[in-house]
Amino acid sequence: MLISRFRKKEFEAMGRPRFLPNRSFPGYAYLPGKGPHPVRDPGGHSYGVQSLFVSASLDSAEFAWGQDLFNHGYYWEAHEAWEGLWQIANRGSPLRALLKALILLSATGVKIREGKRAAAMRHAGRAGALLRDLAMAPYDRFLHALGMSPGLLADLTEATAAAMAASRMIAQEQPETVFDFILGDP
């Protein structure tokens, strides 16, 4: 359900749910060209960190970590969490398509924060197309992971990108939620 702008502040004041509350968020939310690159720069929040992915699964801690990062405005970091799972997911599988859609959804969040409307619209459109393909098949297991149907997520993603302000103030390094929804059923 899309939350009105008036209700958004109330929603955020209640706090967004956490799937892995004992895992600390990164020291900053990365935006390309702003601050140290998380992985390549020795001052980055994930420099030298190696992730071990045993299997790509909606039940994995890494999938839940991606949800936490996304829901709290760490879009670049959510992209990275889900990309690791996407790389090992079976080619052609619905799970791999879902992960790709979530990666593009995260990229949409980054582009919105950067104030890049055309890029945000492009990523949102690509994510929406993948999600609508998943919505046409009986993938009920995605409902719990997403907290909504893939088709609704596609609509909300595209609507958010289309409604973004032409210019946006960017709070460098501070996470900022740009979507009025959360992913997952906590």
C-alpha positions in Angstrom: 0.0 0.0 0.0 1.4 3.4 -1.0 1.6 5.7 2.1 0.7 9.4 1.6 3.4 12.0 2.1 1.6 13.1 5.3 1.6 9.6 6.7 5.1 8.9 5.5 6.6 10.9 8.4 4.4 9.1 10.8 5.4 5.7 9.3 9.1 6.5 9.5 8.7 7.8 13.1 7.4 4.3 14.1 10.7 2.9 12.7 11.1 0.5 9.9 11.4 -3.2 10.8 14.7 -5.1 10.9 15.2 -8.7 9.8 18.7 -8.9 11.2 18.6 -6.5 14.2 22.0 -7.7 15.6 23.8 -6.8 12.3 25.1 -3.2 12.3 24.4 -0.9 9.4 27.4 0.5 7.4 28.9 3.7 8.7 27.5 5.6 5.7 25.2 5.2 2.7 27.3 5.3 -0.4 26.4 7.5 -3.3 28.7 7.3 -6.4 31.3 10.1 -6.4 30.5 11.1 -2.8 32.8 9.8 -0.1 35.1 6.7 -0.2 34.0 3.8 -2.4 32.9 1.1 0.0 34.9 -1.7 -1.5 37.8 -0.2 -3.5 38.9 2.6 -1.1 40.8 1.6 2.1 38.5 4.0 3.9 35.4 2.3 2.6 32.9 0.7 5.0 33.3 -2.7 3.3 36.9 -2.6 2.2 38.5 -6.0 2.5 35.3 -7.7 3.6 34.8 -11.0 1.9 31.3 -12.4 1.7 30.7 -16.1 1.6 27.5 -17.2 -0.2 26.6 -20.8 0.3 23.3 -20.7 -1.6 21.0 -18.2 -3.2 17.7 -18.3 -1.2 14.9 -16.1 0.0 15.6 -17.6 3.4 19.2 -16.7 3.5 20.7 -14.1 5.9 22.2 -12.2 3.0 18.7 -11.8 1.4 17.4 -10.5 4.7 20.4 -8.2 5.0 19.6 -6.8 1.5 16.0 -6.1 2.8 17.3 -4.4 5.9 19.7 -2.2 3.8 17.0 -1.3 1.3 14.3 -0.6 3.8 16.6 1.8 5.7 17.9 3.8 2.7 21.2 2.0 2.0 20.5 1.4 -1.7 24.0 0.9 -3.0 24.7 -1.6 -0.2 21.4 -3.5 -0.8 22.4 -3.8 -4.5 25.7 -5.3 -3.4 24.1 -7.8 -1.0 21.6 -9.0 -3.6 24.2 -9.1 -6.5 26.2 -11.7 -4.6 23.1 -13.9 -4.4 22.2 -13.2 -8.1 25.6 -14.3 -9.2 25.2 -17.8 -7.7 21.4 -18.2 -8.4 20.5 -20.7 -11.2 20.5 -19.1 -14.6 16.9 -18.7 -15.9 15.4 -19.3 -12.5 12.6 -17.1 -11.1 14.8 -16.4 -8.1 17.5 -15.0 -10.3 15.0 -12.8 -12.1 13.7 -11.6 -8.7 17.2 -10.8 -7.5 17.9 -8.9 -10.7 14.7 -6.9 -10.3 15.7 -6.0 -6.7 19.2 -5.0 -7.9 17.6 -2.6 -10.4 15.1 -1.4 -7.7 18.1 -0.6 -5.5 19.8 1.2 -8.4 16.6 3.2 -8.8 17.0 4.3 -5.2 20.6 5.4 -5.8 19.6 7.4 -8.9 16.7 9.1 -7.0 19.1 10.1 -4.2 21.5 11.5 -6.8 18.6 13.5 -8.4 19.1 11.6 -11.8 15.5 11.3 -13.0 16.2 9.7 -16.4 18.4 7.0 -15.0 15.9 6.4 -12.1 13.1 6.0 -14.6 15.2 3.6 -16.8 16.1 1.4 -13.8 12.6 1.5 -12.5 11.2 0.4 -15.9 13.6 -2.5 -16.2 12.8 -3.6 -12.6 9.1 -3.2 -13.3 9.3 -5.4 -16.4 11.1 -8.2 -14.6 8.6 -8.0 -11.7 5.6 -8.1 -14.0 7.0 -11.2 -15.6 7.2 -12.8 -12.2 3.7 -11.6 -11.4 2.3 -13.6 -14.3 3.4 -16.9 -12.8 2.3 -18.5 -9.5 5.2 -17.5 -7.3 3.4 -17.1 -4.0 6.7 -17.5 -2.1 7.7 -14.1 -3.5 4.7 -12.5 -1.7 6.3 -13.0 1.8 9.8 -12.0 0.7 8.5 -8.8 -0.9 5.6 -8.1 1.4 3.4 -7.5 -1.7 2.9 -9.0 -5.1 5.6 -8.5 -7.7 3.1 -6.6 -9.8 2.3 -4.1 -7.1 6.0 -3.6 -6.4 6.5 -2.9 -10.1 3.8 -0.2 -10.0 5.1 1.4 -6.8 8.7 1.4 -8.1 7.7 3.1 -11.3 5.4 5.6 -9.5 8.2 6.6 -7.1 10.6 7.2 -9.9 8.1 9.2 -12.0 7.1 11.4 -9.0 10.6 12.3 -7.9 11.4 16.0 -7.6 13.4 17.4 -10.5 16.1 18.4 -8.0 16.6 16.7 -4.7 18.7 17.6 -1.7 21.2 14.8 -1.0 22.2 14.3 2.6 25.7 12.9 1.8 26.5 9.7 3.5 23.3 9.6 5.5 20.8 6.9 4.6 17.6 8.3 3.2 14.5 6.3 2.3 13.0 7.4 -1.0 10.3 4.7 -1.3 7.1 4.8 0.6 7.0 1.0 1.1 9.1 -1.6 2.8 10.1 -5.0 1.4 9.2 -8.1 3.3 6.8 -9.3 6.0 8.7 -8.9 9.3 
